[in-house]
Amino acid sequence: MPEQEQQQKMSSNALAEGAQVTEKTHKEQIQASWYRCEQFGLEHGSRPDFASLPRGELHDLMDQHRSLLETTENEVLPYYENILSNSACMIVLADRQGHVLNTWGQPRFGTASEHGLVGGNQWSEIGVGTNAIGTALITGQAIQVGRDEHYLRANRFMVGSASPIYNTQNDLVGVLDISSDAYLPQDHTFGMVKLMSLSVENRLIFSAFQQEHFILSFNTNVTSLDSHWSGILVLDENGTIVSANRRAEVVLARDLALLNIRQIFDIEMREIKHHPASLPLKLVALGRYQFYVKVIPPVQQIMRVPDFRQGSGYVPPTPKDNKNTMQNKGKDLSFMDLESADYARHDVPPNVIPLAELQHGDAHVERLVKQAHKIMEKDIPILIHGETGAGKEIFVRSLHYHSSRREEMLVAVNCAAIPAELVESELFGYEKGAFTGAQNKGSIGLIRRAHRGTLFLDEIGEMPMAVQSRLLRVLQERVVTPLGSTEVYPVDIKLISATNRALKAEVKDGRFRQDLYYRISGLNIELPPLRERQDKVKLIAYLHARLSQEEPSPPLSDDMLALLEKHPWPGNMRQLAHTLKVGMAMADGDELEEWHLPDDFFDDLMITSAEETEKSDASAVAEPLEQLIPRLLDEHKGNVSQTAKAAGVSRNTVYKYTKLKAPN
C-alpha cells in the first residue's frame, strides 16, 4: 500500500503546517496521529514496541487501580455480557499511560504474543503507532480506529473503539477499549464503548460518595432510573451539588458545580432527606422539564449539630449602603421603553435574567436584544455566534421566558456533548426495540419535547452530517419521524441555534450542509466577548450583586472593579462568574480583596501585560492596517471578532478597512 501511505504522509504534513482546529473531525484526528507517529520516528513496517512491564510491576499497577478494575469487572461488564457472548471481540481496560490492566473475551485473531492485548503491554502511540487506546489517551476523547487507519501494518488486522474514563475530579484515569477483527457494526460498537465508560464513571461516583452523601438519579422514564444513562447528582446535607456525572450536565445543559438542589428541582433538601428511598419522585427541573427522581440516602447516617440558620426562613443581615444590590441596579436600566411593561407582567424563574438586564449601556448588545426579542414572535430562526462562555444560553433562556412561548418548554441541546451515534435517537426519538439498548417504551425525542416551545441547538456546528440531513427535513416539513417508526408527528418549534465556529467556512470545507445553514440563519447575531463589552464595569458589578443574593457580600471597591476590568477574561462570562464565586467564598462576607481571587486570575493578567508590551515594542514596524486587517480577516475565514482580537483593534475598525458592511 505504498500509494496510500504516501497520501497519508502528505495529509499529515499538510496538517502539521497549518490546520489548527479546536474540535477535529475523525479524519483530522487520524491524520494528526499519523503525523505524531512520523515525529516519533516510526515507519509503517515497524514492529510494535509494547514496553511490557515485568510481572511484579504489573501486579503493583493492578493494586493501584484495584477500584477501577473491580468496578469495571463486577459492576459494569455484567450489563454487557451480550458483547462477549455474541461477538468475537476483546474488552480491554488500560491505565492513563496505556498499560493494559485486564482483558475480557476470547479473540479470534491469534495468540496473545501476536495481537499484544495482554496485561502489562503499553499501547501508547510512541511505541505502537496510531491505535484506539493510545490515541484516545492523547486526545482525551473517544475514538474508533479502523483497520487501515492504524499507523503500523502489524495492527491492521483489527478495529478498535476506545473511550476515556474520568474520575470524580474530572481527571483521566484510564481508557476502555473494544477490539475485534470481525466485521461488526462499528457504529454500534463505538456507541457502546462510550456508554460503558460512562457506566464506569457512574460507579466510581457511587464508590466515592455513597457512604456520606445523598445521591439523586433522574431520568425521563421511571423504569430507567437505575440505568447507566440516568443523570446523577451528589448532594451534601445542605443540598449543595458536590459532584455530577456527564449525563446530568448534558441533560440539564448547565454547569452544576456547587449549585443548590432547589436551583435545579422544585424541592427543598429537607424533603429529600425524609423521602422514602424506594419511592420515585416526579419533579420539575429548571422550572420546565419533568423528570422522575430516585433518592439514594447515604449508607452512614452521620449525626451533626443542628444549625437553624440553614433553614429556608433564615434571612441574613444585608450590608449597609450596598449600592450594588439588584434593586438599585434595576433603576439604572431604562432601555426597551415600550416593552419594559411586558417584562413586569410576567414573573420569570430566578435562574432567568430579565431582558432589560442583559446589557448595562452597551449599544451593540442593546440592539441585538431588541432584534432577537422581536424575531421571537416571527417564524424566523435565530443563529447566535459567540465565543464559549459568552452567555449564549443565558441570552436564549431570557428570550424564551419573555416570549409568547414561555408557558411551554425550552429544550437546550448541546450537540457536542451527545455521542455522535446517539444524536439521532436523542433528537428525533425512537420506537421501542429500534436498536440495541433502546428503552422498552421508546423515547419521544428532544424535538417533540420542545413542541410549541423553543428548541436551542448549541454547538450546532458539531452535528454529524447524517443528522444534519434529517434536521433539515424536520425544519422544512415541520414533522418528526422517530427511529424505527413510520409515524409522523407535527411539531411547532422556535429554533435558536448557536455556534462558536465560522459556519460559512465549515460549509465551504464540506463539514456543514449549505442548505441547512441557510435554513437556520434567519437572524444572525453575534454576542461580543466580555473583553469587548462597552458596559464591562457595570456588568461585573451587576453579576456580583446577583451572586450576593446567594452569598451575602459588600459591594465591590473601585480598586477591585478596576482590577476586574483589566482582565482579558478568555473564558468570558462563565470565567467571571466562577472567579467571583471563588473570591466571595474566600472573603466569607468581607469585602473582596486581591488575595481572595484564584491564582489563575493573575496568570491571565500577566500574559495580557506581556502581550501588550510586545505590541508596544513592535508598533514602530507594525504592518499598516490597510494591509494587516484584510490579511487577518482571510486567515480567520471572515470572522470579524477573531480578526479584531488578532489585530488589537475594535470591530468597527475591521469594517472600516474591509468591504464588509457593519451590522445595523
C-alpha positions in Angstrom: 0.0 0.0 0.0 2.8 2.5 -0.7 0.5 4.8 -2.6 -2.0 5.1 0.3 0.9 5.6 2.8 2.3 8.4 0.6 -1.2 10.1 0.6 -1.4 9.8 4.3 2.0 11.3 4.8 1.1 14.2 2.6 -2.1 14.7 4.6 -0.1 14.6 7.8 2.4 17.2 6.6 -0.4 19.5 5.5 -2.0 19.2 8.9 1.3 19.9 10.6 1.9 23.0 8.5 -1.4 24.7 9.1 -4.7 23.1 10.1 -5.3 24.1 13.7 -8.9 23.1 14.7 -10.2 23.0 18.2 -12.6 20.1 17.6 -11.1 17.9 14.9 -13.1 15.6 12.7 -12.4 11.9 12.8 -10.2 12.1 9.6 -8.2 15.0 11.1 -7.7 13.2 14.3 -6.2 10.2 12.4 -4.1 12.5 10.3 -2.8 14.3 13.4 -1.9 10.9 15.0 -0.1 9.8 11.9 1.9 13.0 11.9 2.9 12.3 15.6 4.0 8.8 14.7 6.2 10.2 11.9 7.8 12.6 14.5 8.3 9.6 16.8 10.4 8.0 14.1 8.0 5.2 13.4 7.6 3.6 10.0 4.6 1.6 8.7 6.6 -1.5 8.7 7.9 -1.1 12.3 7.1 -3.8 14.8 5.0 -2.7 17.8 7.1 -2.0 20.9 4.8 -2.8 23.8 7.4 -2.0 26.5 5.9 -4.8 28.5 6.0 -4.5 32.3 7.7 -7.2 34.5 5.1 -9.3 36.3 5.9 -7.7 39.7 5.4 -4.1 38.3 2.1 -5.2 36.7 0.8 -6.6 40.0 1.7 -3.3 41.7 -0.1 -1.4 38.9 -3.2 -3.5 39.3 -3.2 -2.9 43.1 -3.1 0.9 42.4 -6.1 0.6 40.1 -8.0 -2.1 42.2 -11.1 0.1 42.5 -11.2 0.8 38.7 -10.7 -2.9 37.9 -13.3 -4.2 40.3 -15.8 -1.5 39.3 -15.4 -2.4 35.6 -15.4 -6.2 36.1 -18.1 -6.6 38.8 -20.4 -3.7 38.3 -20.3 -2.7 34.6 -19.4 -5.7 32.4 -22.3 -7.9 33.6 -24.6 -5.5 31.9 -22.9 -6.0 28.6 -22.5 -9.8 28.6 -24.1 -10.0 25.2 -21.0 -8.3 23.7 -18.8 -11.1 25.0 -21.1 -13.9 24.1 -22.4 -12.8 20.7 -19.2 -11.4 19.0 -15.6 -12.2 18.7 -14.1 -9.2 20.4 -12.0 -8.3 23.4 -12.8 -5.7 26.0 -9.6 -4.0 27.3 -9.1 -1.8 30.3 -5.9 0.3 30.3 -4.5 2.9 32.7 -3.8 6.5 31.8 -0.3 5.5 30.5 -1.8 2.9 28.1 -0.8 -0.1 30.2 -3.3 -3.0 29.8 -4.7 -3.8 33.2 -7.0 -6.6 32.2 -8.9 -8.1 29.2 -12.2 -9.9 28.8 -13.4 -12.0 25.9 -12.0 -14.6 23.5 -10.4 -13.1 20.4 -10.2 -14.9 17.1 -7.1 -13.1 15.9 -4.3 -15.3 17.1 -2.3 -15.8 20.3 -1.5 -13.1 22.8 2.0 -12.8 21.5 0.6 -11.9 18.1 -2.1 -9.4 19.0 -0.4 -7.8 22.0 -3.7 -7.2 24.0 -2.3 -8.7 27.2 -1.7 -7.4 30.8 1.3 -5.2 31.1 1.7 -4.2 27.5 1.6 -0.5 26.8 -0.5 0.7 23.9 1.0 4.2 23.5 1.3 5.9 20.2 5.1 6.3 20.6 5.5 2.5 20.7 2.5 1.1 18.8 1.6 3.9 16.5 -2.0 5.1 15.9 -4.4 2.9 17.9 -7.6 3.3 19.7 -6.2 3.2 23.3 -3.1 5.4 22.7 -4.9 8.0 20.5 -7.9 8.2 23.0 -5.4 8.9 25.8 -3.6 11.7 23.8 -6.8 13.4 22.7 -8.8 12.8 25.8 -11.8 11.9 23.5 -13.4 8.7 22.4 -12.2 7.4 19.0 -12.6 4.5 16.7 -9.5 3.4 14.7 -10.3 1.2 11.6 -8.1 -1.4 10.1 -6.2 0.7 7.6 -6.2 3.7 10.0 -3.6 2.0 12.2 -0.2 3.5 11.5 1.7 0.2 11.8 0.8 -2.5 9.3 1.1 -5.1 12.1 -2.1 -3.7 13.8 -4.2 -3.5 10.6 -5.9 -6.8 11.3 -8.4 -5.2 13.8 -10.7 -2.4 14.6 -10.5 -0.7 18.0 -13.1 1.6 19.7 -11.9 3.3 22.9 -13.4 5.8 25.3 -11.5 7.6 28.2 -12.6 7.3 31.8 -12.6 10.3 34.1 -12.8 10.2 37.9 -14.9 12.5 40.2 -12.2 15.2 39.9 -12.5 15.0 36.1 -9.0 13.6 35.8 -8.4 11.0 33.1 -7.7 7.7 35.0 -7.9 5.1 32.2 -9.5 4.0 28.9 -11.9 1.3 27.9 -11.5 -0.4 24.6 -13.3 -2.9 22.4 -11.1 -4.5 19.8 -12.1 -7.1 17.1 -11.0 -8.5 13.7 -14.7 -9.3 12.9 -16.8 -7.0 10.6 -19.1 -5.9 13.4 -21.5 -3.0 13.1 -18.8 -0.5 14.1 -21.1 2.5 14.9 -22.9 0.3 17.4 -19.6 -0.8 19.0 -18.4 2.8 19.2 -21.6 4.0 20.9 -21.5 1.0 23.3 -17.9 1.6 24.5 -18.8 5.3 25.2 -21.8 4.1 27.2 -19.6 1.6 29.0 -17.1 4.3 30.0 -19.9 6.4 31.3 -21.1 3.4 33.3 -17.7 3.0 34.9 -17.7 6.7 35.8 -21.1 6.4 37.4 -20.0 3.6 39.6 -16.8 5.5 40.6 -19.1 8.3 41.8 -21.1 5.9 43.9 -17.9 4.4 45.4 -16.6 7.9 46.3 -19.7 9.5 47.7 -22.4 6.9 48.7 -21.1 6.5 52.3 -21.8 10.1 53.4 -23.8 11.8 50.7 -27.3 11.8 49.2 -27.3 10.7 45.5 -30.2 11.5 43.2 -30.7 9.5 40.0 -33.0 11.1 37.5 -34.5 10.2 34.1 -37.5 10.9 31.9 -38.8 7.4 32.4 -39.5 5.9 35.8 -38.4 2.4 34.6 -34.9 3.8 33.6 -33.9 5.3 36.9 -31.4 2.5 37.6 -29.9 2.6 34.1 -26.4 3.8 33.4 -27.8 6.5 31.1 -29.5 8.3 34.0 -28.3 11.6 35.3 -26.6 11.5 38.8 -26.3 14.4 41.3 -24.4 14.1 44.6 -25.6 16.3 47.4 -24.2 17.2 50.8 -26.6 17.5 53.7 -27.3 21.2 52.8 -28.4 20.3 49.3 -25.2 21.6 47.6 -24.3 19.6 44.4 -20.7 18.4 45.1 -20.5 16.1 42.1 -22.4 15.0 39.0 -22.0 12.7 36.1 -21.6 13.8 32.5 -25.1 12.7 31.6 -26.5 15.2 34.2 -24.5 18.0 32.7 -25.8 17.1 29.2 -29.5 16.8 30.1 -29.6 19.9 32.2 -27.3 21.8 29.8 -25.6 23.9 32.5 -22.7 23.9 34.9 -23.9 22.2 38.1 -20.9 22.7 40.3 -21.9 23.9 43.9 -25.4 24.9 42.9 -28.1 24.1 45.5 -30.6 21.4 44.6 -33.5 23.8 44.8 -31.9 25.7 41.9 -32.4 22.6 39.8 -35.5 20.8 41.0 -38.7 22.2 42.7 -37.8 20.6 46.0 -36.0 21.5 49.3 -33.2 19.4 50.8 -35.3 18.7 53.9 -37.9 17.0 51.7 -35.2 14.8 50.1 -33.8 13.8 53.5 -37.2 12.4 54.6 -38.3 10.9 51.3 -38.5 7.0 51.2 -35.7 5.7 49.1 -37.9 3.1 47.3 -40.5 5.7 46.1 -39.7 7.6 42.9 -40.4 11.4 42.8 -41.8 13.3 39.9 -40.2 16.7 39.9 -39.8 19.7 37.6 -36.3 20.8 36.7 -35.3 24.4 36.0 -38.9 25.4 36.1 -39.9 23.5 32.9 -38.6 19.9 32.5 -40.3 16.9 34.1 -38.2 14.1 35.5 -38.6 11.0 37.7 -36.1 11.2 40.5 -34.8 8.4 42.8 -33.3 9.4 46.2 -30.4 7.2 47.5 -29.6 8.2 51.1 -26.1 7.9 52.5 -25.0 4.5 53.8 -23.7 6.1 57.0 -26.1 8.5 58.7 -23.8 10.9 60.4 -25.1 12.9 63.4 -24.5 16.6 63.1 -25.1 19.6 65.4 -28.2 21.5 64.0 -27.7 25.0 62.7 -31.1 26.7 62.4 -29.5 29.4 60.1 -29.6 26.7 57.4 -33.4 26.7 57.3 -35.2 28.4 54.4 -36.8 31.0 56.7 -33.5 32.5 57.9 -32.7 35.9 56.3 -29.0 37.0 56.9 -28.5 40.7 57.6 -27.7 42.7 54.5 -24.7 45.0 54.4 -25.5 48.7 54.8 -25.2 51.1 51.9 -24.9 48.3 49.3 -25.3 50.4 46.2 -24.8 47.3 44.0 -27.9 45.5 45.1 -30.2 44.2 42.5 -32.9 46.8 43.4 -30.6 49.7 42.9 -29.1 48.3 39.7 -32.5 47.9 38.3 -33.1 51.6 38.5 -30.3 52.2 36.0 -32.0 50.1 33.3 -34.3 52.2 31.2 -33.9 50.7 27.7 -36.7 48.7 25.9 -39.0 51.6 26.7 -42.3 50.4 25.4 -41.7 46.7 26.1 -40.5 47.1 29.7 -44.1 46.9 30.9 -44.4 43.5 29.2 -41.5 42.2 31.3 -43.2 43.3 34.5 -46.4 41.4 33.7 -44.6 38.0 33.6 -42.7 36.6 36.5 -39.5 34.8 35.4 -37.8 32.0 37.3 -34.8 33.0 39.5 -32.4 31.5 37.1 -33.5 33.7 34.2 -32.0 37.1 33.6 -34.7 39.7 32.7 -34.2 41.0 29.1 -33.7 44.6 30.4 -30.7 43.4 32.5 -28.8 41.6 29.7 -27.0 44.9 29.0 -25.9 47.9 31.1 -25.0 50.5 28.5 -23.6 48.6 25.5 -25.4 49.9 22.5 -24.5 46.8 20.3 -25.9 44.4 22.9 -29.0 46.6 23.3 -29.6 46.5 19.6 -29.3 42.7 19.2 -31.5 42.1 22.2 -34.2 44.3 20.6 -33.8 42.5 17.3 -34.0 39.0 18.8 -36.9 39.9 21.0 -39.0 41.0 18.0 -38.0 37.9 15.9 -39.0 35.5 18.7 -42.6 36.1 17.7 -41.9 35.5 14.0 -41.5 32.3 12.1 -37.8 33.1 11.6 -34.9 31.1 13.1 -32.1 32.8 15.1 -28.4 31.9 14.8 -26.2 33.2 17.5 -22.4 33.4 17.1 -20.1 33.9 20.1 -17.2 32.6 21.9 -17.5 29.8 24.5 -18.8 31.2 27.8 -20.1 34.5 26.3 -23.6 33.8 27.6 -25.4 32.3 24.7 -27.6 30.0 26.8 -28.4 32.8 29.3 -29.4 35.0 26.4 -31.6 32.3 24.9 -33.3 31.5 28.2 -34.2 35.1 28.7 -35.6 35.3 25.2 -37.8 32.3 25.7 -39.2 33.4 29.0 -40.0 36.9 27.5 -41.9 35.4 24.6 -45.4 34.0 24.0 -43.9 30.5 24.2 -42.9 31.0 27.9 -45.6 28.5 29.1 -44.1 25.7 27.1 -40.6 24.0 27.3 -37.2 25.4 26.5 -35.2 22.4 25.4 -31.5 23.1 25.3 -29.3 20.6 23.4 -25.5 20.7 23.4 -24.8 18.9 20.1 -21.1 18.5 21.0 -21.9 16.7 24.3 -24.0 13.8 22.9 -22.1 10.9 21.4 -22.4 11.1 17.6 -24.1 7.7 17.3 -26.8 8.7 19.8 -27.6 12.2 18.4 -30.4 10.9 16.1 -32.2 8.9 18.8 -31.9 11.8 21.3 -33.2 14.4 18.9 -35.8 12.6 16.9 -36.8 9.9 19.4 -37.3 6.2 18.7 -39.8 3.3 18.9 -39.3 0.5 21.4 -36.8 -2.0 20.2 -35.5 0.3 17.5 -31.9 -0.6 18.3 -29.9 -2.5 21.0 -30.1 -0.7 24.3 -33.3 1.2 23.4 -35.8 1.8 26.2 -38.7 -0.7 26.3 -41.2 2.2 25.9 -39.2 4.1 23.3 -38.4 7.9 23.6 -40.3 11.0 22.4 -37.1 12.8 21.5 -36.0 16.3 22.3 -37.5 18.0 19.2 -41.0 16.8 20.0 -40.4 17.7 23.7 -40.0 21.3 22.5 -43.3 21.3 20.7 -44.9 24.8 21.0 -41.8 25.9 22.9 -38.2 26.7 22.0 -35.5 24.3 20.7 -32.0 25.6 21.4 -29.3 23.7 19.5 -26.0 24.8 21.0 -22.7 24.0 19.2 -24.7 23.1 16.1 -21.5 23.0 14.0 -20.7 19.7 15.8 -23.8 17.9 14.4 -22.9 14.9 12.3 -23.7 15.3 8.6 -26.3 12.4 8.6 -28.2 14.1 11.4 -28.0 17.5 9.6 -30.0 15.9 6.7 -32.7 14.7 9.0 -32.9 18.0 10.8 -33.2 19.8 7.5 -36.3 17.7 6.6 -37.8 18.4 10.0 -37.4 22.2 9.5 -38.8 22.0 6.0 -41.7 19.7 6.7 -42.4 20.5 10.3 -42.9 16.9 11.2 -40.7 14.3 13.0 -40.4 10.6 12.3 -38.9 8.6 15.2 -36.3 6.0 14.5 -37.8 2.6 13.8 -41.2 4.2 13.0 -43.3 5.2 10.0 -45.5 7.6 12.1 -45.1 11.3 11.6 -45.6 13.9 14.3 -46.2 17.6 13.6 -44.0 20.0 15.6 -44.2 23.7 16.2 -40.9 24.9 17.5 -39.0 28.2 17.7 -35.5 27.3 16.6 -32.5 29.0 18.0 -29.0 27.7 17.1 -25.6 28.8 18.4 -22.0 28.1 17.4 -18.5 29.3 18.1 -17.4 28.2 14.6 -17.4 30.1 11.4 -20.2 28.1 9.7 -19.7 29.7 6.3 -16.1 28.3 6.3 -17.5 25.0 7.5 -19.9 24.9 4.6 -17.0 25.8 2.2 -14.9 22.9 3.6 -17.8 20.5 3.3 -18.3 20.0 7.0 -21.7 21.6 7.2 -24.6 21.5 4.8 -25.2 24.7 2.9 -29.0 24.2 2.7 -29.2 23.7 6.4 -27.0 26.8 7.1 -29.5 29.0 5.2 -32.4 27.3 6.9 -31.1 28.1 10.4 -29.6 31.5 9.8 -32.7 33.8 9.6 -31.5 36.4 12.1 -27.7 36.3 12.6 -26.4 37.9 15.8 -23.0 37.9 17.4 -22.7 38.1 21.2 -19.5 40.1 21.9 -17.0 38.5 24.3 -16.7 40.1 27.7 -13.4 41.8 26.9 -15.2 43.8 24.1 -18.2 44.8 26.1 -18.6 48.6 26.5 -20.5 48.1 29.7 -18.0 45.7 31.3 -17.6 47.5 34.6 -21.4 47.8 35.2 -21.8 44.2 34.0 -19.2 42.9 36.6 -20.9 44.9 39.4 -24.3 43.5 38.3 -23.2 39.9 38.3 -21.5 40.4 41.7 -24.8 41.9 43.1 -26.8 39.0 41.7 -24.4 36.4 43.3 -24.6 38.4 46.5 -28.2 37.2 46.8 -26.8 33.7 47.4 -23.5 34.6 49.2 -24.1 38.0 51.0 -21.1 40.3 50.3 -20.4 44.0 50.5 -20.2 45.9 47.2 -17.0 45.8 45.1 -14.5 48.5 45.8 -13.4 50.9 43.0 -9.9 49.3 43.0 -11.4 45.8 42.7 -13.7 46.9 39.8 -10.6 48.4 38.1 -8.7 45.2 38.5 -11.5 43.0 37.2 -12.0 45.4 34.3 -8.3 45.0 33.2 -8.6 41.2 33.0 -8.9 39.7 29.4 -11.5 37.1 30.5 -10.7 34.4 27.9 -13.4 32.3 29.5 -15.9 35.2 29.2 -19.0 35.4 31.5 -18.5 31.8 32.7 -15.0 32.5 33.9 -16.1 35.8 35.5 -18.9 34.0 37.4 -16.5 31.3 38.7 -13.9 33.8 39.7 -16.4 35.9 41.7 -17.8 32.8 43.4 -14.4 31.6 44.5 -13.5 35.1 45.7 -16.7 35.6 47.6 -16.4 32.2 49.2 -12.8 33.1 50.3 -13.9 36.5 51.5 -16.7 34.9 53.6 -18.8 38.0 53.9 -15.9 40.5 54.0 -15.1 42.9 51.2 -13.5 41.2 48.2 -9.7 41.7 48.1 -7.0 40.6 45.7 -5.7 37.8 47.9 -9.2 36.2 47.7 -9.0 35.7 44.0 -7.6 32.4 42.4 -4.1 32.3 41.2 -5.0 31.6 37.5 -6.8 35.0 37.5 -3.4 36.7 37.9 -1.7 34.4 35.4 -4.1 35.7 32.7 -3.3 39.2 33.8 0.5 38.7 33.4 0.1 37.1 30.0 -2.0 40.1 28.8 0.5 42.6 30.2 3.4 40.8 28.3 1.4 40.8 25.1 0.7 44.5 25.4 4.4 45.1 25.9 5.3 43.1 22.8 2.7 45.1 20.8 4.1 48.3 22.0 7.7 47.3 21.1 6.6 46.3 17.7 4.4 49.3 16.9 7.3 51.1 15.1 7.5 48.4 12.5 3.8 47.4 12.5 2.2 46.3 9.3 -0.2 49.1 8.0 -3.8 48.4 9.0 -5.0 48.6 5.4 -2.8 45.5 4.7 -2.9 43.8 8.1 -6.7 43.7 8.6 -7.6 42.1 5.2 -4.8 39.6 5.7 -6.0 38.6 9.2 -9.7 38.5 8.0 -8.7 36.0 5.3 -6.7 33.9 7.9 -9.6 33.8 10.3 -12.1 32.9 7.5 -14.1 36.0 7.7 -14.6 36.0 11.5 -14.7 39.7 12.4 -14.3 39.2 16.2 -11.2 37.0 15.8 -9.7 39.4 13.3 -10.3 42.4 15.7 -8.7 40.4 18.5 -5.6 39.4 16.5 -5.1 43.0 15.2 -5.7 44.6 18.5 -8.4 46.9 17.2 -12.2 47.2 17.5 -14.7 45.5 15.3 -15.6 48.9 13.8 -12.0 49.3 12.6 -12.2 45.9 10.9 -15.3 47.1 9.0 -13.6 50.4 8.1 -10.6 48.7 6.4 -12.6 46.0 4.6 -15.5 45.8 2.2 -17.7 44.3 4.9 -20.8 46.2 6.0 -21.2 46.8 9.7 -24.5 45.4 11.2 -27.2 48.0 11.8 
